Amino acid sequence: MTAPQEGGIPRRRERLRPPPGEASRDETWPGANEAKHEKLRRNDLQKRARAQGLQLRHSEYGYSLLDAAHKRVDDRGDLTLEEVESCLART
């Protein structure tokens, strides 16, 4: 326990241990860089789609591009980010 600073409330600094079988609270996830790269790429593709009047949507099946009438471009809802990028390059 630390002493109160200038009449403040005393604070206790103690790290809690993670439950057995769980990872530590410190970031140890090896795929953090890849996840960040995918997020930035997805955001870039969303901006490019909006500039062309389209929407980029994601579901459990994959990505889809929707036009202004909310119809799927290429009639697919299972696109990967690579396929979305090539689709945006075509239009």
N, C-alpha and C positions, 0 to 999 in steps of 0.2 A: 504494500500500500504506500502511496506517495503522500508526502505532506501537502496540506492545502497551500496553494499559492495565493498570497495576499488575501487571505480570508475566504478562499474558494472552497468548494466541496472536494473532499479527498477522493482520489481516483485510484482504482485498482487495475493494474495492467497484468493480465495473465492470459496466456495463449491456451485456448482449449484444444485438446487433442481430438483428431477426427475419430469417428466411430471405427471399430475394427472392420477392415475390408474396404474402406473408402480411401481415396487419394488425399494427400495433404491439401490444405487450403492454399498453399503457395502454388503458383502456376507451374505445372510440370507437364502440361499437355503438349506432346510433341507436334501435333498438327496445328498449333496456333497460327503459324505463319501461313500455312495453306488456307486455313479458314478465313483469315484476314484478306488474303489475296482473292479468294472467291467472292467475298463480300464486296470488295472494291470493284471487281470485274462486273458483278451483278448490278451494282449501282451505276456503273458507266453504261452498261447495256440498257438500263431503265431510262437514263437520260437520252441516249440515242433513239430509243423507241419513241419516247415522248416527242422528240424533235420531228419525228416522221408521222406523228398523229396516232401512234400505237401505244398499247399498254402491255407491259411485261407482267405476267402473273405466274405464281408458283403454287403447285399443289403437291400432294404426296407422290404423284406420278411423274412430275417434271415441270418444265416451264412451258408457257404458251404465250403467243402474241395475239392480242385482240385489237381489232380495228375500231373505228368510231362507232360502228353499229353493234359492238360487242360480239362480233363473230370471230372465230379463230382464223388466223392466217395459216394457210396450208392445212387447215382442218385437223390440227394435231395439238394435243395437250401434254405430250410426253417428250418435249424437246430438251436437249442438253444445252448448256451455255454456249458450246461450240456451234451447235445448230442454230441457236438464236442469233449468234453473231453473223453467221453466213446468210441467214434469212434477212437480217437488217442490211447487209451489204448488197443484196440483190435488189431491194426495194429503194 
